[in-house]
Amino acid sequence: PVAVLAWHAHGAVGVDVEAVRCDADVAEWLAVAQLYLAADAALPLQTLQGSAFFAAFAAQWTLLEAQLKCTGRALTEAEHRGAGWNDGLQTAALALPADLAHLRASIAWSVARH
C-alpha cells in the first residue's frame, strides 16, 4: 500500500495513485481514454503500444483523477464535464522512489485567487 498526504493552506488538493497495467488490451484501454480523457490527453496515446501505452495512460489518468478529487467531482465522460471545469487548477506528476516505478501519481491543487 501507498499513502500520500497533501495539504494546501489556501485551497483544495486532490491526489491519485494508480498501478501501471501491462497485461490488458491496448485497444480496450484506448477506448476508455477517448471516452474519459480530454482530447489533448487521449490523442498522443493512439501512437503508443504495450508498456509505453500503459505508462502514459496511467500518467494521464492520475492527472484527471487528481483534478476530479480536487474539485469534488465524480468521474464522468469528458464530454459531460463541460468547458472550464478545471479552470484555476494546477497539476503535477509526483516523483516516486525507484521501488514504486510500477505506479504513477499526480496532484492537483486550486490556485488562490486574489
Secondary structure, 3 states (H helix, E strand, C coil): CCCCCCCCCCCCEEEEEEECCCCCCHHHHHHHHHHHCCHHHHHHHHHCCHHHHHHHHHHHHHHHHHHHHHHCCCCCCHHHHCCCCCCCEEEEECCCCHHHCCEEEEEEEECCCC
